[in-house]
Amino acid sequence: MSSWNWLTILPNSAEMGRMTRREFLAVTLAAGELFFGGCGQRSDKRSSLSRAKVVVAGGGFGGLNVARTLRRLAPELAVILIERNSLYISCPGSNQVLAGIRPAENLTHDFAARTREQGINVLIGEITGVDARLRQVKFGDGALIPYDRLVMAPGIEFRWDSIEGYDEPASQTIPHAWKAGAQTALLSRQLRAMPDGGRVVITVPDNPYRCPPGPYERASLIAHFLKRHNPRAKLLILDAKTRFSKQPAFMQAWRALYPGMIEWVSSEHEGKIDHIDSNSRVVHTEFNAYQADVLNVIPPQQAGKLAQLAGLTDATGWCPVDPLSFESTLLPGIHVIGDACTASPMPKSAFSAQSQAKICAAAIVALLENDEPAPPRLINHCYSFLDPDHAISVTGVYGYQDSSRSLEVLSSGETPPDGDWLKEAGYARDWYRLLMEQTFG
């Protein structure tokens, strides 16, 4: 399929070193336009598409992008999008809400009307069952919706039994804020009510989890808020890992922007979290105990409940897929994209979900036409704000290994400790705006 040749224009690691972030982002976006233009011109085998139906479960960064891409590639294809909520609250940007940089209402997106305008049938409600053998989903009060292909983008769920003393009821007073909305508001109120000179403690799980650099952006932006409103306060990060995403740049930024305010403690120094006393806000590790005035516990995670209900998860709690098409390796005919799937070494991020959605959509069109999907290239490009005027980024380009049916890193790079954080912040704002526009319209 010659229309896939655009993938070769993605830069290799040597080229990335010579490219600015803006140039790289422009290349990836141009590549996407070439991809859609080439595939949109194909006119053979269209009758099979006009008889097919694809159901998409989940209206976030994965689900919305796969539904819209399917319609763009194959306008005659029937696409049904099912989302439990009529309004979608996005996690990207929520750390800026905590710091008072972005208003909370900017996180809420009314996607349904715009999505319907694009010829996608949107159903608001709950999927209560999946029958992979009969290829149908059970919706709401029992309606059965048949499908030829099902795409699941169920996001994440927390492992509530993984930390002694911290469960879902405890999160009503000790917020995780790893799903935006009410939890974001709760943590924001607690930060603003914290006593003068108090301490914020953030606990970070081991990999994998949604948005690997997210906890450290959160620490940076909370420190920015405290620097202005509670300058004697301190922030402690208790990490289940021994290293983290963008670590050199984050550590340098903390020394430069927030000297003496942020302390990062790895598991090799304090050990794993043993238990949490939610009533007194004390975190007990294997070697110590830490009192917090504001405690933010980010629990270990797994694929969302819908993936578990459908039988798409393995012993890891995540959904194994073949990244050639993101079809489940456990249940044929079902594709899983976004945070719920196992697509290592690709991280779990909104940009990854968007990239996976476009590849998955193209693969589904090929499969419905009885063609073999072409080996993909996938991209993750992620920015983290250090304060409103400074940011850092990380980029990865991933290729498909046919022998192992897995992904490999083709190119990668991140902002160095002496990078231009001011310029990166301008790119980050453009990146965020484009991510939201492409997803929610």
Residue, then its C-alpha position, 0 to 999 in steps of 0.5 A: m500500500s503506497s499510501w503508507n510511504w509517508l511514515t518514512i519521513l519521520p526523523n531518526s535519532a540523529e535527525m532529531g538531535r538537529m531538529t527543534r521541537r516545533e520542527f519535529l511537531a510540524v513534521t509529525l502533523a504533516a505526516g498525518e495529513l499525507f496519511f489521510g490524504g493517501c488513504g482517503q483516495r482509495s476507491d476499491k473494495r468500498s462495498s465491504l465497508s458500506r456493510a460494516k459497523v464499528v462500535v467504539a467504547g469510550g469518548g476520550f483521546g483514544g475513542l474520539n480520535v479513532a471514531r473520527t479517523l474511521r469516518r475520515l478514511a471511510p465515510e460509508l462506514a457505520v461508526i457508533l461511539i458509546e460514552r457513559n458521560s455526556l461531558y468529558i473531563s480531560c486530565p491533561g491540563s488538570n495540574q495547571v488547574l491545581a496551580g491556578i494557571r488554568p480555569a477548571e471549566n477548560l477541562t470539560h468538553d461537550f463532544a457529542a454534538r460536534t461528533r454527531e455532525q461528523g456522521i458518528n452515531v453517539l450513544i450516552g450510557e453504559i456498556t454492561g456486557v460484551d459477547a466476543r463470540l457473537r460480536q455484540v455489546k449490551f448497552g444500557d437496559g439490555a439493547l444489543i448492538p452488533y459490530d464487525r469490529l469493536v474498539m475499546a478505549p476504557g482508560i484506567e482504574f485504580r488498584w484499590d487493594s494495593i496500599e493498606g489504609y487507602d481505598e476508594p472511600a479514603s480518596q474522598t478526603i485524601p485525593h488522588a486527583w488522577k481522574a480530573g473533576a471533583q478530585t481536582a477540585l478537592l486537592s485544589r481546596q486543600l492546597r489553598a487551606m494548607p497552614d503556613g509552612g505546611r508540607v505537601v506529600i505526593t506518593v507516586p506508584d511504580n510503572p506502568y501508570r497513566c502519564p509517567p511525567g505527570p506527578y513531577e509536573r504536578a509537583s512543579l506546579i504545586a510548588h509554583f502555587l506555594k511559592r506565591h501563596n505559602p512560600r515557607a511550605k515544603l513538598l515531598i515526593l515519595d516515589a516507588k521508582t528509582r528514576f522517572s521520566k525527564q528526571p535530569a531536567f525536572m531536578q535541574a528546574w527544581r533547583a533553579l525555580y524552587p530551591g529547597m522547596i521540593e524533595w524527591v525520595s526514591s524507593e531505594h532510600e525509603g523502601k516501598i509504602d507500607h501503609i497509610d493512616s488516612n485519618s492523620r495523613v501519615v505515610h508509613t514506608e518500610f523505613n520511616a513515617y511522613q506527616a503531611d498537611v496535604l496528602n496526594v496519593i496516586p495509586p497503582q493502576q490497571a485497565g478500566k473496568l470495561a476491559q476487565l468485564a470484557g475479559l481483555t486483561d491478563a495477569t498484569g491488569w492491562c490489555p495485551v494487543d498486537p500493535l500492528s492493529f491494536e487488536s487484542t491478543l485474547l479476543p479477536g475482533i476487539h481492539v484496545i487503545g489508549d491507557a488500557c493497552t500494553a504497548s510498551p515501550m510506548p508510554k500511557s499518555a493522551f498523545s499516545a492514545q491519539s497516535q494509536a487511534k489513527i493507526c488502529a483506524a487505518a488497520i480496521v479499514a484494511l482488515l474490513e477490506n480483507d487487506e493486511p495492515a501495514p507496519p506502523r510508526l507511532i509517536n509520543h510527544c509530551y510536554s510538562f510545565l515547570d511553571p506558567d512560563h517554562a516547560i520541558s518535553v519528551t519525544g519517542v518514535y516507535g516501529y513495529q517488530d513483526s517477529s515479536r509483534s511488539l514495538e521498538v524505539l526508533s528515535s527518542g529525545e528529551t529536553p536537556p537540563d540546560g534546554d530552553w525552557l522558555k521556548e519549550a513553554g510556547y511549544a507546549r501551549d501550541w501542543y496542548r491547544l492542537l491536542m484538544e482541537q483534534t480530539f474534541g473539535 
